[in-house]
Each structure stands twice: as structure tokens, then as C-alpha cells.
């Protein structure tokens, strides 16, 4: 459930592509590219998600594994990931993804 103004909306977890930390709250981006503010910390959100479906790639982003479109080498030890509905590319150390 996501609170927005005076409304409570339901966001299906399977529709989430990326969750990004932004100060004191987070932004969930769905597979259609729509953004949804969440008034929780990234750590508390991650604890509520199924680790078989979601992966915390760094201190500020969680991705849904099924929303990955493409993984490419970015540099010697870094990967760049293209996600459905998310315009930015997400970066991580290759070691973290392989051993995460």
C-alpha cells in the first residue's frame, strides 16, 4: 500500500522494477515507468520483499530480478543493468551481483 495525499493506493509488488532511496523516503518505479513515493526507508522496504525476487544492488537501489532487460559490462569490474520502465541505467560491482 502506498499513501499519496489523502489516498491509499495498491501497487502490486510484481509490477515494481526499481526502488530508489531519495532522502527520507523512496521512489518505486513500476514496469510502465510510473513513479510512486513510499514513506519508508530502503532498508525497511527490503526487509519486506522476497529475496528470491528482489536484490539490493547498492545502498540506494533495489531491483526486481524479473524486470531486468539486459546486463552488460560497464568496466573491468562493473556491470550496467537496463530495467523495464526505468530510464536510468543501474550500476553495480560485478562481484556483488555474482556473489550477492
Helices and strands as residue ranges (DSSP letters): E 2-4, E 7-9, G 13-15, E 16-22, E 25-30, E 35-38, H 42-48, E 54-58, E 61-64, G 65-67, E 68-75, E 78-83, E 90-93, H 94-99
